[in-house]
Amino acid sequence: MKKLIFRWETALLAMLVVELAIFGIVNPRFLNLGNLIYGTSDFVQIGIVALPLTLVIIAGGIDVSFASTIGLAAIVFGVATFYAVPLPISIAVALVTGASCGLFNATIIHLSKIQPLVVTLGSLYLFQGTATVASGLVGAGGYEGIGNFPQAFNAFGYAQIFGLPATLVLFLALAAVLVTLLHFTRFGRAVFLVGQSESAARFAGIPVAKVQTITYVVTGLCAAIAGLALSAYFGSARVDLGSATLLPAVTAAVLGGASIYGGQGSILGTLIATFVIGYLQQGLQASGVSSQISSALSGGLLVIAVAMRQGSALLADFIAVIRLKKSQTALTSGGK
């Protein structure tokens, strides 16, 4: 019971409850169940990319290019539908594009030995530029959108499954898959070991490059899924669809428990953190706070999250030392 109470996920859940209570007091309409459920359509795309990003961070890497991968995959889908490519094939091409972006990042990182942040920051602009050029193929210059998608595709953006928004169900299903992958498989254990020590993982026979590559590919694939979901929701594909997801997604992964040093993290924590961040932004807007200020608070939340995680680690080490000293004192006293 104590382990459950002192878990980071429990603290996040308590934070979410307090947050909802405060915004409910400020604006009672905020706590309307329908508003809370259907309001998730505005931020689940953050979680869709934050969940796989957690894998990347746990394995000792980082990927900031997913924000542009979202737009690139959406544009590729838009161009394919513009040329009357069948819907299933258009979706498949977009998903392959996202996975290829992740594979590109991993390949460059492992071949060049350059820091992942530098590589993915460069690919952030590379993918964005590629998406802009691709949109020009159909006359959608700049950040103009590509629309006129099949009705069946657009319907997904507002569809319901078991009374819940389809995008929310997609997010929860993805979380279930990644929870199983990370916490109940050999691959998941390898991800943690690689993040804790690459050299030790290699001595243990773990293919470090392969494990890290898979995490980047999964992130690119999920970014493409987010791009398709956003395209269906807005009814158009745009280059800048993922621009607003970069800071919130990184914040969700770190706030959820992923250590920037690798080796630690939780899909469940990222799941809860996504709701914390999403409802924070919605609650601030419902309280009359401008979007600029809410974005600034999201950045502040990232700094606080890193500080809290580091502080909790130091506190745990301090408590462990105190307990060790007490046990040694007890043994010494018993020996006398």
KOLDOGU-982111 format. One record per atom (N, C-alpha, C): x, y, z; residue in three letters. Coordinates in steps of 0.001 Angstrom, whole numbers, plus 500000, padded with zeros to 6 digits. Example, Ala and Ser with C-alpha at 12.3 -4.5 7.8 and 13.67 -1.06 7.14 Angstrom:
residues 2
513190494310507800ALA 512300495500507800ALA 513200496700507800ALA 512850497750507080SER 513670498940507140SER 512900500030507870SER 
end
This chain:
residues 336
500822498793500000MET 500000500000500000MET 500860501262500000MET 501961501213500793LYS 502847502379500852LYS 503484502655499496LYS 503869501561498794LYS 504494501738497480LYS 503522502439496522LYS 502232502078496611LEU 501231502687495741LEU 501049504157496066LEU 501038504482497368ILE 500816505869497787ILE 501963506762497363ILE 503180506254497452PHE 504348507092497177PHE 504832507006495723PHE 504060506386494862ARG 504411506363493448ARG 504189507730492830ARG 505001508066491828TRP 504883509352491158TRP 503537509476490437TRP 503045508371489901GLU 501763508397489206GLU 500626508783490147GLU 500714508354491404THR 499695508723492383THR 499717510220492654THR 500924510783492723ALA 501051512231492919ALA 500467512992491728ALA 500706512481490530LEU 500158513125489337LEU 498633513059489336LEU 498100511916489743LEU 496651511770489799LEU 496045512736490807LEU 496714512903491951ALA 496255513869492946ALA 496334515288492401ALA 497410515560491640MET 497561516876491021MET 496423517159490050MET 496027516131489285LEU 494938516283488324LEU 493623516572489036LEU 493369515854490136VAL 492126516060490889VAL 492077517476491470VAL 493178517920492053VAL 493240519272492621VAL 493050520320491531VAL 493678520088490401GLU 493564521020489275GLU 492112521150488819GLU 491437520021488654LEU 490042520048488230LEU 489168520739489272LEU 489462520497490552ALA 488676521116491620ALA 488841522632491612ALA 490068523099491424ILE 490324524548491423ILE 489619525213490253ILE 489767524648489060PHE 489113525244487893PHE 487589525124487991PHE 487118524068488676GLY 485684523929488882GLY 485131525001489785GLY 485929525417490763ILE 485509526500491657ILE 485494527830490908ILE 486528528048490089VAL 486610529297489319VAL 485496529378488291VAL 485244528257487608ASN 484205528213486573ASN 483472526878486687ASN 482319526848487376PRO 481598525592487612PRO 481272524824486328PRO 481095525515485216ARG 480776524827483957ARG 481945523981483460ARG 483134524255483975PHE 484317523510483538PHE 484200522031483901PHE 483535521731485016LEU 483439520353485492LEU 482290519577484857LEU 481638520137483866ASN 480615519393483144ASN 481256518160482504ASN 480700516977482786LEU 481320515731482325LEU 481471515697480811LEU 480454516175480110GLY 480528516196478651GLY 481659517080478159GLY 481832518245478812ASN 482917519145478415ASN 484277518509478665ASN 484407517802479792LEU 485685517168480117LEU 486025516055479129LEU 485010515285478740ILE 485257514160477833ILE 485560514643476426ILE 484700515508475903TYR 484867515933474515TYR 485949517003474373TYR 486333517614475490GLY 487440518563475445GLY 488774517886475193GLY 488826516556475416THR 490078515834475180THR 490469515845473702THR 489499516066472817SER 489806516098471382SER 490775517216471044SER 490887518216471935ASP 491772519344471679ASP 493207519078472105ASP 493439517993472894PHE 494815517793473354PHE 495310516340473324PHE 494472515383472910VAL 494964513996472917VAL 496121513786471943VAL 496199514625470889GLN 497314514476469954GLN 498649514723470660GLN 498624515512471734ILE 499836515713472528ILE 500266514389473150ILE 499287513675473709GLY 499597512396474325GLY 500006511337473328GLY 499432511387472128ILE 499748510376471114ILE 501233510402470761ILE 501858511580470806VAL 503298511662470538VAL 504122511625471825VAL 503514512023472953ALA 504247512017474221ALA 504502510589474710ALA 503560509687474448LEU 503719508299474905LEU 504951507628474285LEU 505096507616472955PRO 506311507002472384PRO 507569507814472675PRO 507417509141472828LEU 508571509966473177LEU 509140509519474522LEU 508275509040475401THR 508722508512476688THR 509691507353476493THR 509404506490475518LEU 510304505369475219LEU 511674505880474788LEU 511677506888473922VAL 512936507449473422VAL 513765508005474575VAL 513111508743475470ILE 513822509370476583ILE 514338508313477557ILE 513530507305477843ILE 513978506233478742ILE 515206505538478171ILE 515249505353476857ALA 516380504680476205ALA 517597505586476055ALA 517538506787476614GLY 518693507669476611GLY 518762508632475444GLY 517676508775474684GLY 517665509689473547GLY 516688510828473739GLY 516462511556472678ILE 515481512641472663ILE 515101512871471208ILE 513862513259471002ASP 513389513523469639ASP 512461514726469675ASP 512878515810469033VAL 512031517007468951VAL 511495517204467538VAL 511813516265466647SER 511392516410465256SER 509958515943465025SER 509352515309466037PHE 507995514777465848PHE 507002515873465496PHE 507267517107465948ALA 506348518213465659ALA 506246518452464155ALA 507364518305463440SER 507344518461461985SER 506923517176461285SER 507196516040461911THR 506769514761461330THR 505250514709461228THR 504572515280462221ILE 503106515345462191ILE 502629516051460934ILE 503206517225460662GLY 502810517991459485GLY 503207517314458187GLY 504406516699458160LEU 504870516043456936LEU 503976514861456586LEU 503653514032457579ALA 502783512879457320ALA 501408513334456855ALA 500906514411457454ALA 499596514941457057ALA 499624515435455615ALA 500694516140455254ILE 500815516662453889ILE 500947515530452881ILE 501725514512453217VAL 501865513355452325VAL 500498512709452104VAL 499734512581453173PHE 498378512035453044PHE 497518512943452161PHE 497637514260452379GLY 496851515202451592GLY 497197515153450116GLY 498489515066449802VAL 498923514993448399VAL 498419513693447765VAL 498489512595448508ALA 498039511307447977ALA 496543511337447662ALA 495749511891448562THR 494306511958448302THR 493990512937447180THR 494814513974447029PHE 494612514942445949PHE 494739514256444593PHE 495660513295444514TYR 495850512562443270TYR 495003511277443220TYR 493957511256444017ALA 492946510189443982ALA 493497508813444351ALA 494526508775445178VAL 495019507498445688VAL 493977506953446666VAL 493638505671446618PRO 492647505105447534PRO 492968505424448996PRO 491921505652449787LEU 492092506077451175LEU 493000505151451990LEU 492810503819451968PRO 493689502956452767PRO 495161503098452388PRO 495421503235451086ILE 496816503369450640ILE 497372504724451065ILE 496561505772450988SER 496994507105451415SER 497375507102452889SER 496555506439453701ILE 496852506351455131ILE 498137505560455357ILE 498290504458454630ALA 499491503628454766ALA 500747504404454389ALA 500655505194453324VAL 501809505989452879VAL 502185507009453950VAL 501193507628454566ALA 501454508605455627ALA 502126507936456826ALA 501664506750457189LEU 502252506029458321LEU 503688505612458023LEU 503929505157456802VAL 505285504789456400VAL 506194506013456421VAL 505659507153456025THR 506434508402456061THR 506870508731457483THR 505936508611458430GLY 506275508889459819GLY 507333507935460346GLY 507159506637460081ALA 508140505652460530ALA 509505505897459889ALA 509507506308458625SER 510765506592457915SER 511484507781458539SER 510725508765458999CYS 511340509920459669CYS 512051509467460946CYS 511411508576461703GLY 512055508047462897GLY 513289507238462574GLY 513214506435461513LEU 514371505639461089LEU 515505506543460624LEU 515165507618459938PHE 516173508583459486PHE 516914509177460677PHE 516164509600461696ASN 516786510183462883ASN 517734509192463549ASN 517255507954463749ALA 518064506955464433ALA 519327506628463645ALA 519203506532462330THR 520355506205461483THR 521423507293461562THR 520994508549461453ILE 521946509668461531ILE 522619509711462891ILE 521849509490463940ILE 522399509540465299ILE 523468508466465497ILE 523180507252465034HIS 524104506150465275HIS 525326506198464357HIS 525152506706463147LEU 526286506785462227LEU 527205507958462538LEU 526607509087462899SER 527397510297463120SER 527880510442464561SER 527210509760465501LYS 527517509883466928LYS 527277511296467449LYS 526472512058466724ILE 526103513407467167ILE 524987513294468205ILE 524927514253469122GLN 523898514241470151GLN 522499514201469528GLN 521616513359470057PRO 520261513235469493PRO 519508514561469420PRO 519710515433470398LEU 519016516720470381LEU 519408517532469162LEU 520696517520468828VAL 521187518282467674VAL 520630517699466376VAL 520666516370466264VAL 520188515712465048VAL 518706515958464844VAL 517920515732465886THR 516466515869465733THR 516040517330465610THR 516832518232466151LEU 516533519651465951LEU 516731520018464482LEU 517784519453463883GLY 518008519687462455GLY 516921519055461602GLY 516525517833461949SER 515474517174461171SER 514117517833461390SER 513954518523462509LEU 512719519285462740LEU 512496520271461600LEU 513563520984461242TYR 513461521966460153TYR 513499521285458782TYR 514217520176458695LEU 514280519439457429LEU 512897518910457053LEU 512222518273457995PHE 510895517712457720PHE 509871518815457446PHE 510023519928458154GLN 509114521046457933GLN 509287521607456524GLN 510536521752456102GLY 510788522238454753GLY 510316521261453693GLY 510507519976453946THR 510042518944453010THR 508525518990452875THR 507848519169453998ALA 506381519248453974ALA 505910520473453190ALA 506617521574453349THR 506247522802452632THR 506406522618451125THR 507517521985450720VAL 507747521723449293VAL 506695520760448751VAL 506386519711449525ALA 505405518726449082ALA 504023519339448916ALA 503663520256449819SER 502355520909449705SER 502270521758448452SER 503433522247447997GLY 503445523044446771GLY 503147522228445528GLY 503276520900445635LEU 502987520041444485LEU 501521520111444065LEU 500663520454445025VAL 499232520546444719VAL 498744521982444804VAL 499694522921444769GLY 499329524330444764GLY 498996524920446111GLY 499281524177447182ALA 499017524705448527ALA 500308525296449068ALA 500632526490448645GLY 501873527122449049GLY 501842527561450495GLY 503053527703451093GLY 503148528180452468GLY 502472527226453430GLY 501607527781454274TYR 500917526970455274TYR 499438526795454943TYR 499106526869453654GLU 497733526603453250GLU 497437525115453415GLU 496196524804453693GLY 495818523430453934GLY 495388522707452678GLY 495491521391452716ILE 494995520525451652ILE 493741519839452190ILE 492630520050451561GLY 491373519507452056GLY 490697518583451071GLY 489366518587451123ASN 488538517734450259ASN 488851516257450445ASN 488988515851451722PHE 489235514446452013PHE 487938513653451880PHE 488042512330451733PRO 486838511489451719PRO 486029511678453002PRO 484730511637452892GLN 483867511857454036GLN 484120510850455151GLN 484437509624454767ALA 484704508585455767ALA 485903508951456639ALA 486884509623456048PHE 488060510035456810PHE 487725511198457727PHE 487058512219457208ASN 486700513385458017ASN 485798513004459185ASN 484956511987458975ALA 484012511578460019ALA 484733511068461264ALA 485947510528461082PHE 486686509996462224PHE 486998511088463239PHE 487240512292462777GLY 487593513382463674GLY 486524513682464702GLY 485264513357464399TYR 484160513642465318TYR 483360512382465653TYR 483920511218465335ALA 483227509955465602ALA 483277509626467094ALA 482382508744467503GLN 482326508280468881GLN 482420506754468923GLN 483126506267469920ILE 483241504831470155ILE 482905504582471618ILE 481848503821471855PHE 481370503585473220PHE 481073504892473955PHE 480585505870473210GLY 480232507145473816GLY 481392508073474063GLY 482585507688473637LEU 483782508515473815LEU 484293508971472456LEU 484962510134472392PRO 485552510566471122PRO 486516509515470589PRO 486459509291469293ALA 487302508254468687ALA 488786508526468927ALA 489171509803468922THR 490586510136469141THR 491013509793470564THR 490102509948471536LEU 490420509585472919LEU 490585508075473040LEU 489706507328472392VAL 489814505865472406VAL 491131505433471756VAL 491496506094470667LEU 492761505802469995LEU 493938506047470930LEU 493902507142471646PHE 494957507492472598PHE 495064506455473716PHE 493930506065474284LEU 493929505088475371LEU 494389503715474877LEU 493992503344473653ALA 494421502062473087ALA 495931502057472863ALA 496451503173472364LEU 497894503292472157LEU 498635503205473488LEU 498076503839474518ALA 498691503780475845ALA 498732502346476359ALA 497648501594476147ALA 497599500204476594ALA 498659499361475888ALA 498821499589474592VAL 499830498850473824VAL 501234499166474325VAL 501519500454474558LEU 502860500846474977LEU 503147500471476426LEU 502114500467477280VAL 502296499990478655VAL 502727498521478633VAL 502045497736477816THR 502398496322477687THR 503806496155477128THR 504123496939476098LEU 505428496837475448LEU 506558497214476390LEU 506368498278477169LEU 507452498787478009LEU 507602498021479319LEU 506497497642479912HIS 506547497088481266HIS 506354495573481359HIS 506012494919480254PHE 505728493489480333PHE 506414492679479236PHE 507427493231478593THR 508130492488477547THR 509643492604477736THR 510373491715477089ARG 511837491778477130ARG 512335493059476484ARG 511637493496475431PHE 512045494743474781PHE 511971495901475767PHE 510906495948476559GLY 510759497024477533GLY 511884497031478545GLY 512254495847479019ARG 513379495764479964ARG 514669496230479305ARG 514816495910478024ALA 516011496346477294ALA 516048497867477175ALA 514896498489476979VAL 514821499951476882VAL 515346500595478160VAL 514912500064479309PHE 515370500612480592PHE 516866500384480783PHE 517356499196480446LEU 518771498887480626LEU 519649499762479741LEU 519212499971478501VAL 519986500816477584VAL 520060502244478118VAL 518951502748478656GLY 518938504101479195GLY 519785504254480444GLY 519861503192481246GLN 520654503261482475GLN 522145503222482185GLN 522539502386481221SER 523958502298480858SER 524104501574479527SER 524496502280478508GLU 524651501659477192GLU 525763500618477202GLU 526856500936477895SER 527986499998477916SER 527602498713478642SER 526889498836479750ALA 526461497647480480ALA 525467496832479650ALA 524610497532478927ALA 523643496843478075ALA 524348496058476979ALA 525399496633476413ARG 526156495934475372ARG 526837494691475942ARG 527395494817477145PHE 528030493659477774PHE 527012492564478054PHE 525750492966478267ALA 524690492002478534ALA 524124491401477255ALA 524667491804476114GLY 524232491244474838GLY 523008491914474241GLY 522664493088474723ILE 521499493805474203ILE 521917494629472985ILE 521212494502471866PRO 521534495307470676PRO 521081496755470878PRO 521957497581471422VAL 521612498952471827VAL 521077499763470658VAL 521791499730469522ALA 521365500532468365ALA 519976500108467886ALA 519715498807467881LYS 518415498304467425LYS 517295498757468351LYS 517530498657469661VAL 516510499069470639VAL 516195500548470499VAL 517236501375470424GLN 517011502814470290GLN 516346503161468962GLN 516728502463467898THR 516120502707466585THR 514623502430466625THR 514237501352467277ILE 512814501019467367ILE 512042502116468079ILE 512632502688469134THR 511930503756469852THR 511718504980468967THR 512698505305468131TYR 512550506449467219TYR 511522506156466131TYR 511532504930465622VAL 510575504551464577VAL 509146504600465122VAL 508964504078466334VAL 507633504108466950VAL 507162505543467161VAL 508075506418467551THR 507715507829467735THR 507305508462466412THR 508050508179465343GLY 507678508703464033GLY 506344508165463560GLY 506100506884463813LEU 504828506266463427LEU 503661506910464172LEU 503836507114465470CYS 502769507735466264CYS 502568509200465882CYS 503642509876465484ALA 503504511253465007ALA 502646511283463745ALA 502822510290462880ALA 501990510202461680ALA 500532509952462049ALA 500308509112463058ILE 498943508863463527ILE 498322510155464037ILE 499114510919464788ALA 498627512209465287ALA 498316513156464137ALA 499161513141463097GLY 498920513997461934GLY 497638513631461213GLY 497376512345461089LEU 496136511899460454LEU 494925512266461300LEU 495041512089462624ALA 493931512425463512ALA 493621513922463460ALA 494662514747463436LEU 494459516192463357LEU 493875516598462010LEU 494308515944460950SER 493780516243459620SER 492288515929459555SER 491895514806460167ALA 490479514444460193ALA 489683515421461048ALA 490276515865462147TYR 489593516767463076TYR 489366518144462451TYR 490395518651461749PHE 490291519980461147PHE 489780519940459710PHE 489743518759459112GLY 489274518644457738GLY 490277519096456709GLY 491535519266457129SER 492583519677456183SER 493945519287456735SER 494914519123455824ALA 496287518813456208ALA 497136520065456021ALA 497884520431457075ARG 498717521632457011ARG 500118521314457519ARG 501053522097457059VAL 502446521912457464VAL 502613522124458962VAL 501874523067459528ASP 502065523462460920ASP 501144522738461898ASP 500573521613461503LEU 499631520918462380LEU 500252520525463722LEU 501524520166463713GLY 502146519701464953GLY 502954520741465693GLY 502943521983465221SER 503794523008465826SER 503459523264467290SER 502181523105467654ALA 501775523404469030ALA 501965522215469970ALA 502479521096469467THR 502612519899470305THR 504002519740470915THR 504985520482470423LEU 506374520245470816LEU 506589520399472316LEU 506367521586472842LEU 506603521828474266LEU 505670521016475159LEU 504349520966474889PRO 503468520172475758PRO 503810518683475778PRO 504202518115474636ALA 504511516686474591ALA 505774516370475394ALA 506803517182475234VAL 508027516986476022VAL 507724517148477508VAL 506906518152477828THR 506520518379479222THR 505763517190479780THR 504843516628478991ALA 504055515479479446ALA 504955514284479737ALA 505935514037478864ALA 506838512899479069ALA 507689513082480322ALA 508228514293480498VAL 509092514551481659VAL 508270514613482941VAL 507129515308482876LEU 506257515382484051LEU 505747514000484425LEU 505567513138483425GLY 505090511789483682GLY 506109510883484336GLY 507348511336484434GLY 508360510551485139GLY 509565510167484330GLY 509615510518483042ALA 510777510173482218ALA 511967511041482617ALA 513069510400482952SER 514273511130483347SER 515029511587482112SER 515447512842482105ILE 516198513364480962ILE 517567512704480849ILE 517966511967481873TYR 519235511256481841TYR 519059509812481374TYR 517819509393481149GLY 517544508053480669GLY 517378507048481801GLY 516802505888481472GLY 516699504811482437GLY 515477504828483326GLY 514686505893483295GLN 513497505993484136GLN 512351506575483322GLN 511143506118483634GLY 509976506648482944GLY 508787505734483105GLY 507627506245482744SER 506393505479482915SER 505378505920481877SER 504835504965481145ILE 503783505285480180ILE 502529505766480902ILE 502198505117482019LEU 501033505535482797LEU 501211506957483306LEU 502423507285483736GLY 502693508639484198GLY 502505509656483085GLY 502991509345481891THR 502816510242480745THR 501347510374480385THR 500606509278480496LEU 499169509301480225LEU 498469510297481144LEU 498740510198482443ILE 498104511108483402ILE 498586512538483191ILE 499888512695482918ALA 500451514032482707ALA 499830514724481499ALA 499461513949480492THR 498796514527479322THR 497485515194479714THR 496725514523480575PHE 495462515104481043PHE 495721516308481948PHE 496776516245482748VAL 497123517379483611VAL 497411518613482764VAL 498226518437481728ILE 498598519564480867ILE 497421520023480026ILE 496683519080479466GLY 495543519438478617GLY 494473520197479371GLY 494109519699480543TYR 493078520384481329TYR 493600521673481947TYR 494915521746482161LEU 495496523000482638LEU 495290524096481606LEU 495602523799480349GLN 495431524787479290GLN 493965525159479107GLN 493081524160479135GLN 491660524433478966GLN 491088525187480155GLN 491538524819481356GLY 491051525498482546GLY 491473526950482594GLY 492712527221482186LEU 493190528604482161LEU 492406529426481148LEU 492150528840479983GLN 491369529547478975GLN 489936529778479436GLN 489352528776480131ALA 487998528936480652ALA 487944529996481748ALA 489100530249482372SER 489169531265483422SER 489508532638482877SER 489636532736481561GLY 489906534024480934GLY 491372534343480733GLY 492254533343480936VAL 493687533553480742VAL 494022533368479264VAL 494856534225478716SER 495193534160477296SER 496014532918476993SER 495989532494475729SER 496729531300475309SER 498237531494475450SER 498712532743475289GLN 500142532999475435GLN 500609532716476859GLN 499785533146477826ILE 500156532919479221ILE 500078531437479561ILE 499070530746479042SER 498954529310479310SER 500131528549478720SER 500631528993477565SER 501811528366476972SER 503043528604477837SER 503141529816478373ALA 504266530127479252ALA 504222529271480513ALA 503024529047481030LEU 502880528205482210LEU 503257526760481912LEU 502991526312480681SER 503399524964480288SER 504918524840480309SER 505597525891479848GLY 507057525894479900GLY 507555525896481332GLY 506893526679482181GLY 507255526690483594GLY 507022525338484245GLY 505963524669483824LEU 505655523341484354LEU 506745522351484002LEU 507342522486482812LEU 508442521612482407LEU 509639521783483340LEU 509984523035483637VAL 511104523307484543VAL 510820522751485934VAL 509586522973486406ILE 509199522481487731ILE 509248520960487774ILE 508794520326486691ALA 508784518864486645ALA 510191518301486761ALA 511131518891486001VAL 512519518428486063VAL 513080518635487464VAL 512794519808488062ALA 513291520100489404ALA 512699519151490439ALA 511387518865490305MET 510727517962491254MET 511283516556491155MET 511499516075489920ARG 512047514733489748ARG 513459514646490319ARG 514259515681490069GLN 515617515685490592GLN 515594515781492114GLN 514695516621492636GLY 514582516776494087GLY 514112515507494762GLY 513153514813494135SER 512658513571494723SER 513750512502494743SER 514583512476493692ALA 515689511519493646ALA 516706511801494768ALA 517020513089494956LEU 517944513467496031LEU 517350513136497389LEU 516047513385497546LEU 515392513080498815LEU 515412511582499095LEU 515182510784498047ALA 515212509330498209ALA 516602508861498631ALA 517641509446498016ASP 519016509089498393ASP 519300509499499838ASP 518826510670500239PHE 519054511162501605PHE 518386510238502620PHE 517117509848502327ILE 516395508951503231ILE 517097507598503321ILE 517603507117502178ALA 518304505830502169ALA 519563505892503047ALA 520293507011502977VAL 521502507179503797VAL 521144507209505277VAL 520079507940505617ILE 519648508029507018ILE 519275506647507552ILE 518521505888506740ARG 518109504554507163ARG 519318503642507331ARG 520298503777506413LEU 521505502960506516LEU 522274503267507793LEU 522382504554508123LYS 523088504949509343LYS 522366504430510583LYS 521026504497510561LYS 520254504000511698LYS 520439502498511880LYS 520431501773510745SER 520606500320510841SER 522000499971511345SER 523014500728510911GLN 524373500487511374GLN 524508500788512857GLN 523831501890513298THR 523852502247514717THR 523179501164515548THR 522053500644515008ALA 521323499593515742ALA 522178498333515855ALA 522881497990514784LEU 523728496809514815LEU 524883496969515793LEU 525445498197515804THR 526556498476516721THR 526090498385518178THR 524915498959518446SER 524367498935519805SER 524035497506520220SER 523528496730519283GLY 523182495341519592GLY 524417494511519868GLY 525521494847519125GLY 526756494103519327GLY 527357494352520688GLY 527168495564521208LYS 527698495875522525LYS 526867495194523613LYS 
end
